[in-house]
Amino acid sequence: MKITEVFCEPPEERLLAALRQLNVSHEILLDTVYFKLCQDSKAYRAIIPFTAQKDRIQIVSFLEAERSAAAWLEIAPRSPSVEILNEDEAFAFSCTYIGEDGAEHAQHRRQVAPFEVKDEVKWAKRKLFTAPDDGGSELFTCGAVKQLVKDANITGCGFLTVFNRKTGMPCKDTFQLTARTEIPMKSISLGRGETEQLCPLCGKKQYVLENTYQLHLVQHLLPTTVDIIRTPAVFHDGQAEAVTLISQRFYQTLKGAGLCYGLDFTPAILESQT
């Protein structure tokens, strides 16, 4: 795992001198200097004494060797871009409340109907997966991925119809990718850095994850006959969401076909608990 931190600091002269001396790329906008540093770099250790910011954004990346060694990998689209136009009809909401912004929010939601979108997603070579632009965990993909899943006999995938709001007809090349198998909470080994919260309305547990977090899964409790799974919808801050994972076989199939663009892959860690 490699962790890169994003710095937003006052442009103190000592800091600027150190950045210049170490040839660290940086940009000054108004009264803030912006730069990125990898945690295990010599420059990071040299620059830290001149910084004041404590809560920095962390960007995580993994080596291909780490991804290829994992039995399961969490997947997340890099460019959320789908605007779901029928949220009120597509979801059943529970534990609703009025937020500080004056709008109604929900702690929990469950999809009960197909989605409607403005138009077909514009897919490209490096964009073959996407997600809702409101931060939801639903996944969308194209016909090329659907055909690959069929040809390679990838199991456990569902491709739900997505409707075009303009025509009222199913989209021809935009599908919602789902995992038919939901793993039980007991197959997730907790206590690995999750922040536990309780829904203030129903008391259900929810877990906030840092972006450096890796799921720990109990190996003998996981299915062995499917290539895609999802967790219960108990993760993330605010509205609870599920996490989707794919098998190593699915990952290698996507990679071999050149269809893994647009996704970030986070290796899960397996544990052998009794």
N, C-alpha and C positions, 0 to 999 in steps of 0.2 A: 504494500500500500504506500502510495506517495501522497502527502498532504501539502497543498500549496495554500498559503494564506494571502488574503487581499488586505492591504494596508491603506488606511485613509488617515493621514497624519498632518498636524500643523507643519508648515514648511520651515522648521527650525534650521538655522544655518549649519549646525553640527550634523544634523541628519542629512541635509542636502550634500554636504561635503563627503560624508561617508558613502552615499549613493553614487556620487560621481567617481570617487576613488575606486569603488568596487565594480564600476561599470554596470550598475543596476538600472535597467530601463524604468523611467518614471515620468509622470506627467503632473504638472501643476495647474490646477483650475481654481480660480478665485483664491481662497486662502487655505487650500488643501492640496497635499501631494499624494498621488496614488501610485502604488507599485505592488508587485506580487513577488513572493519569495517561497521557495520550497523549504520545508522545515528541516530537512537533512542537509541543507547546503551550508557552505562556509559563510556565504554572505548573510544568511539568516542569523547565524550566531553573532556575527559582527554588527548587524544593524539593530537587533533587539534592544540593546542598552539605550538607544537613542529614540525609542518609540514610547508613546503614551497609551495608545489604544489597547484595551484588554479583550474586548469581545469582537474578534475579527472573523470575517467570512472565511470558511475553509472549503477548498475544492479538493475532492478525493479522486484519485485515479489508481488503477491497478495494472500490474504487468500482465501481459498475455499469458505468461506461465501461471500466474495466480488464477486467472479466469479459466484456463484450460484444465486446471487441477480440481476445480470445484464440481461437486455432484449437482448442485443447484445454484442458480444465479438469479438474484433479484433484477428485474428489468424496469427501466423508467425512461420514457421518451425525453429527448433533449429539447424539443421545441413544441410545447403545448400550443395548439393553434385552432382547435375545433370549438366553435361556438354552438352549444346545444340550445336550440330555440324553444324546446317544449319541456323544460325542467319540471314545471308544475304538474304536467301530466305523466312524465316519464318516471318520476320518483314518488315514493311514499315517504313523507318526512315525519320525524318524531322528535320530541324534546325541542320544540321550537321556542325561540325567544327573540326579543327586540334588542339588537346590539347598540353600541354607542353611536353607530352611524345612523340610527333611526330605522334601519331595515330589519326585516325578519330573517333570522338565521336558524339553522337546525343542527343539533349535535349529531344526529343520525339520519341516514336516508337509505332507502332500498329501491333499486330499479324495478319497475313493474311494467314498463312499456318500452317499445323501441324509441330510439332517438330520432329527432328531426334536425337537420342542419341546413344552412343557407344554400350550399351547393356542394359538389364533389370536392374533396380535398385535392389540392394540387400537389401530387407526389413528384418526387425528384430522386435522382440517384442516391443522394445522401439524406433523403427524408422518406423513409418507408414505414415509419411509425409515428404516431402523435397522440396527444391527450387533450382533454378539455382545457380551454384557456382560463377557466376559473380555478384551476389547481386540482380538479378531481383526478382520481386514480384510474378512470376508465381508459381503455386502450383502443386505438383505431389503427387500421392498417389497410393494405391494398390487395388487389387480386393476385399479384405475383406471389405474395406471402401465402395467401390462401391456397394457391395451386401447389406451392412447394410443400406445404403441410400435407396435402393429399398425396402427392407423388412420393414423399419420403415416409409415409405412414406414421407421421407424428401424431401421438394420441393425446386425447383429453382437451383438445381445442374446440371452442365454439366460435362461429363467425355469425354474429347477429346482423340482421338487416338494419341498415340506416336509411332513413327516408329523406328525400330532397324536398325541402319546404316549397320551392318554386313550382315543382311539377306534381308533388304529391306521390311520386313514384319512388320505388327503392333506388338508392344510388347504385350505379353500375360498378364502381371501383372504390368504394369506401365501405368498410365493414368494421364492426365492433368486435375486437378479439377478446374472448373471455376464457377463463379456466373453469372447466366444469367441476373440478374437484376442489373443495375447500377443506384444508387440513384443520384438525382440532387444535385448540389453544394449548393442550397438553403436549403437543409435538413441538412447541416453541419453548426453548430454554430461556427464561427471563432472568433478570438480574445481571444483565451485561451492559448496563449503561442507559436503560430506558428510564424516562421520568414518568412515574405513574400519576395519573390524574383520575378523578371521578367525575362523571357527568353530574353537573349540579342539579339536574332535574330527575334523573332516574337512578343515579348512583352507579351506573355501569362503568367498569374500569376501561381506561384508555391510556395509550402509551405514546409519549412524545419522543421522537428519535432525532439525534443529531445526524448531520449528513455524513459523518464519519462512521456511522453505526453499521455493523454487519449482523444480520439475523443468525442466531444460533438455533439449529434444528436438531431434534432427537431422531437419530437415524432410523431406528427400528420402528418408529411410529409413522414414517413417511410412506406414501404409496410407491409401488415399484412398477406399475403398469401404465403410468401416464407420464407425459413429458411437459406438462404445465400444471401448476397448482396456484392456489391463492390462500392467503391467511384470512381469518375473520376480519371484519371491518372494525378494528380497534386501534389503529395507528394514526399518528399525526396530531398536530395541535388543532383544537377547534373541532371541525367536523371529522368524525371518524372515517377512516378509509382502509381498504384492504391493500395488501402488498402482493404482487404477482411474481412468481418465480418460474423459470424454465429449467429443464434438465440439461446436462452436459451434451446429450445427444441432439437436442433441439438447438442448442447454441452452435455446435459444430456444423449442423445442417445449414443454419442461417449464414454462418461465416463462409462455409464452402461455396454457397450459392451467391455470395456477395450481397446478401440481403440483410445484413445486421446494422446497416447505417441508421442513424436516428435514435439509437438506444444506448443508454448507459447500463453496464452490467456490473453488479456488485456481488462478488462471491459470498455465498452463505457458508457458515461454519457448521460442520456436522459433529454431534456429540453422541457417544454411545452410553446412554444412561440405562440403568436397569430398573 
